[in-house]
Amino acid sequence: MSNPHFHQVFNENHWVQAIHTAVKGRARYKVNGLYHSEALKRYLESRLLEEEIILQARANSYTGNVLVIFHPDKSLKANAVREACPTGQGGSSLRDATRTTIALLIQEIVLDYRKKSSKSVAPAAVIGDSNLHSFGTKENIAFVGGNNRNVFDSAVLSQISMQRQLNQTGSQLIPVLGAVGALVCGTGVLYAYNLDEAILLLIQKLHTPLLDRLMLGITFMGDPVVMLISSLGLAISPLYCNRRWQASILGIAGVGAILLNCLMKLLFGRARPALWKHIINVGQHSFPSGHAMVSIVIYGFTGHILAKQFPEWRFWIYGLTIVLIAAIGFSRLYLGVHWLTDVTAGYAAGLVWLIVCILSLESQQKYRSSLEAG
């Protein structure tokens, strides 16, 4: 059952009203004064994302709604949660208390915005606005009217939003670019010291009939043609009609990875290893590994989407994704159809293409967030 105190807080709250509290880890609020206020929209998103518990925050200046996705197993502020749920009730009550605390935080942000906006415009313009007393109605769709609001928008909140987006994008790209650099450097070192053959001969000692069958199954999971058909099938599947853009990017990612891999193989024209008889049919060129390149793109993109959808399981999702991609690369070495440098180069090239696809998805989602937040 829900906490009665949870509903009492919203009844007493003139600025924020809950419109959706049923889904675990998600909450929606109606924020009075958000209508047609792009400045407040960006200010709310910027301030909410400063809280560690909040994973995503999307405000809609057309509907006045705010969507907050938070970690259901963490507390926003211990004291605030205890005040919102003073009786120490069960998990459902604690989640209600967290939503209440987020509502109070939104109210604080709104009031703080009003103070800053009032300092950024002429006092006479603020006092003379008779509609300000009816704050929260659709007729009064902004805290400050006309040109004064635009001045505050461009002078303060644009800098905050831009800086936050730059910092967030940079923090996400740094470890990924570091992984790309490590793979490129590793490939260069292996090639310079001619370690490919020695590593394959070492792996050959692990061969057993059971492992042979296991590796054939794993390498099938990374077959570029199989993954291309799967990704294109998802792109046109009616099951993904509500995620059409994600499915479309997945299909583009798969096609792009295969085309790029074919181009690189033709460009380098490296022969495959022939240290022992292959138990699987392969093509002529070896560098870079198509299995490694396409698997990191398809499975990496799928893992990214799942981690966004289920943030409480993101560590398991990322972990299993990495294990699967690494197993596919190792299977190519075990079967003796690729040099280690083929696999590491395939991972590096695929990771770069994966970054491009994810950035395209994120930019599109930000563009559509004003329509989807409500």
C-alpha positions as a Markdown table, in Angstrom:
| # | Residue | x | y | z |
|---|---|---|---|---|
| 1 | Met | 0.0 | 0.0 | 0.0 |
| 2 | Ser | 1.2 | 3.6 | -0.6 |
| 3 | Asn | 2.2 | 5.9 | 2.2 |
| 4 | Pro | -0.6 | 8.4 | 3.1 |
| 5 | His | 2.0 | 10.9 | 4.0 |
| 6 | Phe | 3.2 | 10.7 | 0.4 |
| 7 | His | -0.1 | 12.0 | -0.9 |
| 8 | Gln | -0.4 | 14.6 | 1.8 |
| 9 | Val | 2.8 | 16.2 | 0.8 |
| 10 | Phe | 1.6 | 16.5 | -2.8 |
| 11 | Asn | -1.7 | 17.9 | -1.8 |
| 12 | Glu | 0.1 | 20.6 | 0.1 |
| 13 | Asn | 2.6 | 21.2 | -2.7 |
| 14 | His | 1.5 | 24.1 | -4.9 |
| 15 | Trp | 4.3 | 23.8 | -7.4 |
| 16 | Val | 4.7 | 20.1 | -8.0 |
| 17 | Gln | 2.1 | 17.3 | -8.4 |
| 18 | Ala | 2.8 | 13.6 | -9.0 |
| 19 | Ile | 1.1 | 12.2 | -12.1 |
| 20 | His | 2.8 | 8.8 | -12.2 |
| 21 | Thr | 4.2 | 6.8 | -9.3 |
| 22 | Ala | 3.4 | 3.2 | -10.1 |
| 23 | Val | 6.6 | 2.1 | -11.9 |
| 24 | Lys | 9.6 | 1.2 | -9.8 |
| 25 | Gly | 12.4 | 3.6 | -10.2 |
| 26 | Arg | 10.4 | 6.1 | -12.2 |
| 27 | Ala | 8.3 | 9.1 | -11.3 |
| 28 | Arg | 6.5 | 11.9 | -13.2 |
| 29 | Tyr | 5.6 | 15.3 | -11.9 |
| 30 | Lys | 3.5 | 18.2 | -13.1 |
| 31 | Val | 5.5 | 21.4 | -12.5 |
| 32 | Asn | 3.6 | 24.7 | -12.5 |
| 33 | Gly | 5.4 | 27.4 | -14.3 |
| 34 | Leu | 7.3 | 25.0 | -16.6 |
| 35 | Tyr | 4.9 | 25.7 | -19.6 |
| 36 | His | 6.9 | 27.4 | -22.4 |
| 37 | Ser | 9.8 | 28.1 | -20.2 |
| 38 | Glu | 12.8 | 26.5 | -21.9 |
| 39 | Ala | 15.1 | 28.2 | -19.4 |
| 40 | Leu | 13.4 | 26.4 | -16.4 |
| 41 | Lys | 13.4 | 23.2 | -18.4 |
| 42 | Arg | 17.2 | 23.2 | -18.7 |
| 43 | Tyr | 17.7 | 24.4 | -15.2 |
| 44 | Leu | 15.6 | 21.6 | -13.7 |
| 45 | Glu | 17.4 | 18.9 | -15.7 |
| 46 | Ser | 20.8 | 20.4 | -14.8 |
| 47 | Arg | 20.1 | 20.5 | -11.1 |
| 48 | Leu | 18.3 | 17.2 | -10.8 |
| 49 | Leu | 21.2 | 15.4 | -12.5 |
| 50 | Glu | 23.6 | 16.6 | -9.8 |
| 51 | Glu | 22.0 | 14.0 | -7.4 |
| 52 | Glu | 23.7 | 10.6 | -7.6 |
| 53 | Ile | 20.4 | 8.7 | -7.1 |
| 54 | Ile | 18.9 | 10.3 | -10.2 |
| 55 | Leu | 19.9 | 8.5 | -13.4 |
| 56 | Gln | 17.8 | 10.5 | -15.9 |
| 57 | Ala | 15.8 | 13.7 | -15.8 |
| 58 | Arg | 13.7 | 15.0 | -18.6 |
| 59 | Ala | 11.5 | 18.1 | -18.5 |
| 60 | Asn | 8.9 | 19.1 | -21.1 |
| 61 | Ser | 8.2 | 22.8 | -21.5 |
| 62 | Tyr | 5.2 | 22.0 | -23.7 |
| 63 | Thr | 3.3 | 19.8 | -21.2 |
| 64 | Gly | 4.8 | 21.0 | -17.9 |
| 65 | Asn | 5.8 | 17.5 | -17.0 |
| 66 | Val | 9.1 | 16.2 | -15.6 |
| 67 | Leu | 10.2 | 12.5 | -15.9 |
| 68 | Val | 12.7 | 11.3 | -13.3 |
| 69 | Ile | 14.4 | 7.9 | -13.4 |
| 70 | Phe | 16.1 | 7.2 | -10.1 |
| 71 | His | 17.9 | 4.2 | -8.5 |
| 72 | Pro | 15.2 | 2.4 | -6.5 |
| 73 | Asp | 17.7 | 1.0 | -4.0 |
| 74 | Lys | 19.4 | 4.2 | -2.9 |
| 75 | Ser | 18.2 | 7.2 | -0.9 |
| 76 | Leu | 18.4 | 10.7 | -2.1 |
| 77 | Lys | 18.9 | 12.4 | 1.2 |
| 78 | Ala | 18.7 | 10.3 | 4.4 |
| 79 | Asn | 17.2 | 13.1 | 6.5 |
| 80 | Ala | 14.7 | 14.1 | 3.9 |
| 81 | Val | 13.6 | 10.5 | 3.3 |
| 82 | Arg | 13.1 | 10.0 | 7.1 |
| 83 | Glu | 10.9 | 13.1 | 7.2 |
| 84 | Ala | 8.9 | 11.9 | 4.2 |
| 85 | Cys | 8.5 | 8.4 | 5.7 |
| 86 | Pro | 8.8 | 8.9 | 9.5 |
| 87 | Thr | 7.3 | 5.6 | 10.5 |
| 88 | Gly | 10.1 | 3.5 | 8.9 |
| 89 | Gln | 7.7 | 1.4 | 6.8 |
| 90 | Gly | 8.5 | -1.1 | 4.1 |
| 91 | Gly | 10.1 | -0.9 | 0.6 |
| 92 | Ser | 6.9 | 0.5 | -1.1 |
| 93 | Ser | 6.7 | 3.3 | 1.5 |
| 94 | Leu | 10.4 | 4.0 | 1.2 |
| 95 | Arg | 10.0 | 4.4 | -2.6 |
| 96 | Asp | 7.0 | 6.7 | -2.0 |
| 97 | Ala | 9.2 | 8.6 | 0.4 |
| 98 | Thr | 11.9 | 8.9 | -2.3 |
| 99 | Arg | 9.4 | 10.2 | -4.8 |
| 100 | Thr | 8.2 | 12.7 | -2.2 |
| 101 | Thr | 11.8 | 13.8 | -1.6 |
| 102 | Ile | 12.3 | 14.3 | -5.3 |
| 103 | Ala | 9.2 | 16.4 | -5.4 |
| 104 | Leu | 10.5 | 18.6 | -2.6 |
| 105 | Leu | 13.8 | 18.9 | -4.4 |
| 106 | Ile | 12.0 | 20.0 | -7.6 |
| 107 | Gln | 10.1 | 22.6 | -5.6 |
| 108 | Glu | 13.4 | 23.9 | -4.1 |
| 109 | Ile | 14.9 | 24.1 | -7.6 |
| 110 | Val | 11.8 | 26.0 | -8.9 |
| 111 | Leu | 12.0 | 28.5 | -6.0 |
| 112 | Asp | 15.7 | 28.9 | -6.6 |
| 113 | Tyr | 15.1 | 29.6 | -10.3 |
| 114 | Arg | 12.5 | 32.2 | -9.4 |
| 115 | Lys | 15.0 | 34.0 | -7.2 |
| 116 | Lys | 17.7 | 34.0 | -9.8 |
| 117 | Ser | 15.3 | 35.1 | -12.6 |
| 118 | Ser | 14.0 | 38.0 | -10.4 |
| 119 | Lys | 17.6 | 39.2 | -10.0 |
| 120 | Ser | 18.2 | 39.0 | -13.7 |
| 121 | Val | 15.4 | 41.3 | -14.8 |
| 122 | Ala | 14.3 | 44.8 | -13.9 |
| 123 | Pro | 12.3 | 44.8 | -10.6 |
| 124 | Ala | 9.6 | 46.9 | -12.2 |
| 125 | Ala | 9.0 | 44.3 | -14.9 |
| 126 | Val | 8.5 | 41.6 | -12.2 |
| 127 | Ile | 6.3 | 43.7 | -10.0 |
| 128 | Gly | 4.2 | 45.0 | -12.9 |
| 129 | Asp | 3.4 | 41.6 | -14.1 |
| 130 | Ser | -0.1 | 41.0 | -12.8 |
| 131 | Asn | -0.1 | 37.4 | -14.0 |
| 132 | Leu | 2.7 | 36.5 | -11.6 |
| 133 | His | 0.2 | 36.2 | -8.7 |
| 134 | Ser | -1.5 | 33.5 | -10.7 |
| 135 | Phe | 1.7 | 31.4 | -11.0 |
| 136 | Gly | 0.8 | 27.8 | -11.8 |
| 137 | Thr | -2.1 | 28.5 | -14.2 |
| 138 | Lys | -1.8 | 27.9 | -18.0 |
| 139 | Glu | -2.5 | 31.6 | -18.6 |
| 140 | Asn | 0.7 | 32.4 | -16.7 |
| 141 | Ile | 3.0 | 30.2 | -18.6 |
| 142 | Ala | 6.4 | 31.6 | -17.4 |
| 143 | Phe | 8.0 | 33.1 | -14.4 |
| 144 | Val | 9.1 | 36.1 | -16.3 |
| 145 | Gly | 7.6 | 37.4 | -19.5 |
| 146 | Gly | 8.9 | 38.1 | -23.0 |
| 147 | Asn | 12.3 | 39.5 | -23.6 |
| 148 | Asn | 13.3 | 39.4 | -19.9 |
| 149 | Arg | 13.0 | 35.7 | -19.7 |
| 150 | Asn | 15.1 | 35.3 | -22.9 |
| 151 | Val | 17.8 | 37.4 | -21.4 |
| 152 | Phe | 18.0 | 35.1 | -18.4 |
| 153 | Asp | 17.9 | 32.1 | -20.6 |
| 154 | Ser | 20.8 | 33.1 | -22.8 |
| 155 | Ala | 22.9 | 34.6 | -20.1 |
| 156 | Val | 22.8 | 31.9 | -17.4 |
| 157 | Leu | 21.0 | 28.7 | -18.2 |
| 158 | Ser | 22.5 | 28.2 | -21.7 |
| 159 | Gln | 26.0 | 28.1 | -20.1 |
| 160 | Ile | 24.9 | 25.7 | -17.4 |
| 161 | Ser | 23.2 | 23.3 | -19.9 |
| 162 | Met | 26.1 | 23.4 | -22.4 |
| 163 | Gln | 28.7 | 22.9 | -19.7 |
| 164 | Arg | 26.9 | 20.0 | -18.2 |
| 165 | Gln | 26.4 | 18.3 | -21.6 |
| 166 | Leu | 30.1 | 18.7 | -22.4 |
| 167 | Asn | 31.2 | 17.4 | -19.0 |
| 168 | Gln | 28.8 | 14.4 | -19.2 |
| 169 | Thr | 29.8 | 13.5 | -22.8 |
| 170 | Gly | 33.5 | 13.9 | -22.0 |
| 171 | Ser | 33.3 | 11.7 | -18.9 |
| 172 | Gln | 31.7 | 8.9 | -20.9 |
| 173 | Leu | 34.1 | 9.1 | -23.8 |
| 174 | Ile | 37.3 | 9.2 | -21.8 |
| 175 | Pro | 37.3 | 5.5 | -20.7 |
| 176 | Val | 36.1 | 4.3 | -24.1 |
| 177 | Leu | 38.7 | 6.3 | -26.0 |
| 178 | Gly | 41.3 | 5.0 | -23.5 |
| 179 | Ala | 40.2 | 1.4 | -24.4 |
| 180 | Val | 40.6 | 2.2 | -28.1 |
| 181 | Gly | 44.0 | 3.6 | -27.5 |
| 182 | Ala | 45.0 | 0.5 | -25.5 |
| 183 | Leu | 43.8 | -1.8 | -28.2 |
| 184 | Val | 45.7 | 0.1 | -30.9 |
| 185 | Cys | 48.9 | 0.2 | -28.9 |
| 186 | Gly | 48.5 | -3.5 | -28.0 |
| 187 | Thr | 48.1 | -4.4 | -31.7 |
| 188 | Gly | 51.2 | -2.4 | -32.6 |
| 189 | Val | 53.3 | -4.1 | -29.9 |
| 190 | Leu | 52.2 | -7.6 | -30.8 |
| 191 | Tyr | 53.0 | -6.9 | -34.5 |
| 192 | Ala | 56.3 | -5.2 | -33.8 |
| 193 | Tyr | 57.6 | -8.1 | -31.7 |
| 194 | Asn | 56.0 | -10.8 | -34.0 |
| 195 | Leu | 54.1 | -12.5 | -31.1 |
| 196 | Asp | 51.1 | -13.7 | -33.2 |
| 197 | Glu | 52.5 | -17.1 | -34.1 |
| 198 | Ala | 53.8 | -17.9 | -30.6 |
| 199 | Ile | 50.4 | -17.0 | -29.0 |
| 200 | Leu | 48.5 | -19.2 | -31.5 |
| 201 | Leu | 50.8 | -22.2 | -30.9 |
| 202 | Leu | 50.3 | -21.7 | -27.2 |
| 203 | Ile | 46.5 | -21.7 | -27.6 |
| 204 | Gln | 46.7 | -24.9 | -29.7 |
| 205 | Lys | 47.8 | -26.9 | -26.7 |
| 206 | Leu | 44.3 | -26.3 | -25.2 |
| 207 | His | 42.5 | -28.2 | -28.0 |
| 208 | Thr | 40.1 | -31.0 | -27.0 |
| 209 | Pro | 37.1 | -32.4 | -28.8 |
| 210 | Leu | 34.8 | -30.9 | -26.2 |
| 211 | Leu | 36.4 | -27.4 | -26.5 |
| 212 | Asp | 36.3 | -27.7 | -30.3 |
| 213 | Arg | 32.5 | -28.0 | -30.2 |
| 214 | Leu | 32.1 | -25.3 | -27.6 |
| 215 | Met | 34.2 | -22.8 | -29.6 |
| 216 | Leu | 32.3 | -23.6 | -32.8 |
| 217 | Gly | 29.1 | -22.7 | -31.0 |
| 218 | Ile | 30.6 | -19.5 | -29.6 |
| 219 | Thr | 32.1 | -18.4 | -32.9 |
| 220 | Phe | 28.6 | -18.9 | -34.5 |
| 221 | Met | 27.2 | -16.4 | -32.1 |
| 222 | Gly | 29.6 | -13.8 | -33.5 |
| 223 | Asp | 29.1 | -14.6 | -37.2 |
| 224 | Pro | 28.6 | -11.3 | -39.0 |
| 225 | Val | 25.9 | -12.6 | -41.3 |
| 226 | Val | 23.9 | -14.1 | -38.4 |
| 227 | Met | 24.2 | -10.9 | -36.4 |
| 228 | Leu | 23.3 | -8.7 | -39.5 |
| 229 | Ile | 20.1 | -10.7 | -40.1 |
| 230 | Ser | 19.2 | -10.5 | -36.5 |
| 231 | Ser | 19.8 | -6.7 | -36.3 |
| 232 | Leu | 17.9 | -6.1 | -39.5 |
| 233 | Gly | 15.1 | -8.4 | -38.3 |
| 234 | Leu | 14.8 | -6.3 | -35.1 |
| 235 | Ala | 14.8 | -3.1 | -37.1 |
| 236 | Ile | 11.7 | -4.1 | -39.0 |
| 237 | Ser | 10.0 | -6.2 | -36.3 |
| 238 | Pro | 6.6 | -5.0 | -35.2 |
| 239 | Leu | 7.6 | -5.9 | -31.6 |
| 240 | Tyr | 9.9 | -2.9 | -31.6 |
| 241 | Cys | 7.4 | -0.4 | -33.1 |
| 242 | Asn | 7.7 | 1.7 | -29.9 |
| 243 | Arg | 11.5 | 1.7 | -30.1 |
| 244 | Arg | 11.7 | 2.3 | -33.8 |
| 245 | Trp | 14.7 | 4.6 | -33.6 |
| 246 | Gln | 16.8 | 2.3 | -31.4 |
| 247 | Ala | 16.0 | -0.6 | -33.7 |
| 248 | Ser | 16.9 | 1.5 | -36.8 |
| 249 | Ile | 20.2 | 2.5 | -35.3 |
| 250 | Leu | 21.0 | -1.1 | -34.5 |
| 251 | Gly | 20.4 | -2.1 | -38.1 |
| 252 | Ile | 22.6 | 0.7 | -39.3 |
| 253 | Ala | 25.3 | -0.3 | -36.8 |
| 254 | Gly | 25.3 | -3.8 | -38.1 |
| 255 | Val | 25.4 | -2.9 | -41.8 |
| 256 | Gly | 28.0 | -0.2 | -41.2 |
| 257 | Ala | 30.3 | -2.6 | -39.2 |
| 258 | Ile | 30.2 | -5.3 | -41.9 |
| 259 | Leu | 30.8 | -2.8 | -44.8 |
| 260 | Leu | 33.7 | -1.2 | -42.9 |
| 261 | Asn | 35.2 | -4.6 | -42.1 |
| 262 | Cys | 35.0 | -5.7 | -45.7 |
| 263 | Leu | 36.7 | -2.5 | -46.8 |
| 264 | Met | 39.5 | -2.8 | -44.3 |
| 265 | Lys | 40.1 | -6.5 | -45.3 |
| 266 | Leu | 40.4 | -5.5 | -48.9 |
| 267 | Leu | 42.7 | -2.6 | -48.0 |
| 268 | Phe | 45.1 | -4.6 | -45.9 |
| 269 | Gly | 44.8 | -8.0 | -47.7 |
| 270 | Arg | 46.4 | -10.0 | -44.9 |
| 271 | Ala | 46.5 | -13.8 | -45.2 |
| 272 | Arg | 45.0 | -16.0 | -42.5 |
| 273 | Pro | 47.1 | -18.1 | -40.3 |
| 274 | Ala | 47.8 | -21.7 | -41.6 |
| 275 | Leu | 49.5 | -23.3 | -38.6 |
| 276 | Trp | 47.1 | -26.2 | -38.5 |
| 277 | Lys | 44.1 | -27.5 | -40.4 |
| 278 | His | 41.0 | -25.4 | -39.9 |
| 279 | Ile | 37.8 | -27.1 | -38.8 |
| 280 | Ile | 35.6 | -24.2 | -40.0 |
| 281 | Asn | 35.3 | -22.6 | -43.4 |
| 282 | Val | 36.7 | -19.1 | -43.6 |
| 283 | Gly | 37.3 | -16.4 | -46.3 |
| 284 | Gln | 40.6 | -15.3 | -47.7 |
| 285 | His | 41.5 | -12.1 | -45.8 |
| 286 | Ser | 42.2 | -12.0 | -42.1 |
| 287 | Phe | 42.7 | -8.4 | -40.9 |
| 288 | Pro | 40.7 | -7.2 | -39.0 |
| 289 | Ser | 38.6 | -9.9 | -37.5 |
| 290 | Gly | 35.0 | -9.5 | -38.7 |
| 291 | His | 33.7 | -11.6 | -35.8 |
| 292 | Ala | 35.4 | -9.3 | -33.2 |
| 293 | Met | 34.5 | -6.1 | -35.0 |
| 294 | Val | 30.8 | -6.9 | -35.6 |
| 295 | Ser | 30.2 | -8.5 | -32.2 |
| 296 | Ile | 31.5 | -5.5 | -30.3 |
| 297 | Val | 29.2 | -3.3 | -32.3 |
| 298 | Ile | 26.0 | -5.4 | -32.1 |
| 299 | Tyr | 26.3 | -6.8 | -28.6 |
| 300 | Gly | 27.8 | -3.5 | -27.3 |
| 301 | Phe | 24.9 | -1.5 | -28.7 |
| 302 | Thr | 22.4 | -4.0 | -27.4 |
| 303 | Gly | 24.0 | -4.0 | -23.9 |
| 304 | His | 24.0 | -0.2 | -23.9 |
| 305 | Ile | 20.2 | -0.1 | -24.6 |
| 306 | Leu | 19.5 | -2.8 | -22.0 |
| 307 | Ala | 21.6 | -1.0 | -19.4 |
| 308 | Lys | 19.7 | 2.2 | -20.0 |
| 309 | Gln | 16.4 | 0.4 | -19.7 |
| 310 | Phe | 17.3 | -1.6 | -16.6 |
| 311 | Pro | 19.8 | 0.6 | -14.7 |
| 312 | Glu | 19.7 | -1.6 | -11.6 |
| 313 | Trp | 21.1 | -4.5 | -13.6 |
| 314 | Arg | 23.6 | -2.4 | -15.7 |
| 315 | Phe | 26.7 | -3.9 | -14.1 |
| 316 | Trp | 25.6 | -7.5 | -14.8 |
| 317 | Ile | 24.5 | -6.5 | -18.3 |
| 318 | Tyr | 27.9 | -4.8 | -19.1 |
| 319 | Gly | 29.8 | -7.7 | -17.5 |
| 320 | Leu | 28.0 | -10.4 | -19.5 |
| 321 | Thr | 28.3 | -8.4 | -22.7 |
| 322 | Ile | 32.1 | -8.0 | -22.2 |
| 323 | Val | 32.5 | -11.7 | -21.5 |
| 324 | Leu | 30.5 | -12.7 | -24.6 |
| 325 | Ile | 32.5 | -10.4 | -26.8 |
| 326 | Ala | 35.8 | -11.6 | -25.4 |
| 327 | Ala | 34.7 | -15.2 | -25.8 |
| 328 | Ile | 33.9 | -14.7 | -29.5 |
| 329 | Gly | 37.4 | -13.2 | -30.0 |
| 330 | Phe | 39.1 | -16.0 | -28.2 |
| 331 | Ser | 37.2 | -18.6 | -30.2 |
| 332 | Arg | 38.7 | -17.2 | -33.4 |
| 333 | Leu | 42.2 | -17.6 | -31.9 |
| 334 | Tyr | 41.3 | -21.1 | -30.7 |
| 335 | Leu | 40.1 | -22.2 | -34.1 |
| 336 | Gly | 43.3 | -20.8 | -35.6 |
| 337 | Val | 41.6 | -18.6 | -38.2 |
| 338 | His | 42.9 | -15.2 | -36.9 |
| 339 | Trp | 46.0 | -13.7 | -35.5 |
| 340 | Leu | 45.7 | -12.0 | -32.2 |
| 341 | Thr | 46.4 | -8.6 | -33.9 |
| 342 | Asp | 43.4 | -9.3 | -36.2 |
| 343 | Val | 41.2 | -9.6 | -33.1 |
| 344 | Thr | 42.5 | -6.6 | -31.2 |
| 345 | Ala | 42.3 | -4.4 | -34.4 |
| 346 | Gly | 38.7 | -5.6 | -34.9 |
| 347 | Tyr | 37.8 | -4.6 | -31.4 |
| 348 | Ala | 39.4 | -1.2 | -31.8 |
| 349 | Ala | 37.7 | -0.4 | -35.1 |
| 350 | Gly | 34.4 | -1.8 | -33.9 |
| 351 | Leu | 34.6 | 0.3 | -30.7 |
| 352 | Val | 35.1 | 3.5 | -32.7 |
| 353 | Trp | 32.0 | 2.7 | -34.8 |
| 354 | Leu | 30.0 | 1.7 | -31.7 |
| 355 | Ile | 30.8 | 5.2 | -30.2 |
| 356 | Val | 29.5 | 6.8 | -33.3 |
| 357 | Cys | 26.3 | 4.8 | -33.2 |
| 358 | Ile | 25.7 | 5.5 | -29.5 |
| 359 | Leu | 26.3 | 9.2 | -29.9 |
| 360 | Ser | 23.8 | 9.3 | -32.8 |
| 361 | Leu | 21.2 | 7.5 | -30.6 |
| 362 | Glu | 21.8 | 9.8 | -27.6 |
| 363 | Ser | 21.6 | 13.0 | -29.8 |
| 364 | Gln | 18.3 | 11.8 | -31.3 |
| 365 | Gln | 16.9 | 10.9 | -27.9 |
| 366 | Lys | 17.8 | 14.4 | -26.6 |
| 367 | Tyr | 16.1 | 15.9 | -29.7 |
| 368 | Arg | 12.9 | 13.9 | -29.1 |
| 369 | Ser | 13.0 | 14.2 | -25.3 |
| 370 | Ser | 10.8 | 17.3 | -25.3 |
| 371 | Leu | 8.1 | 15.2 | -26.9 |
| 372 | Glu | 8.6 | 12.0 | -25.0 |
| 373 | Ala | 9.0 | 13.4 | -21.5 |
| 374 | Gly | 5.3 | 13.9 | -21.1 |
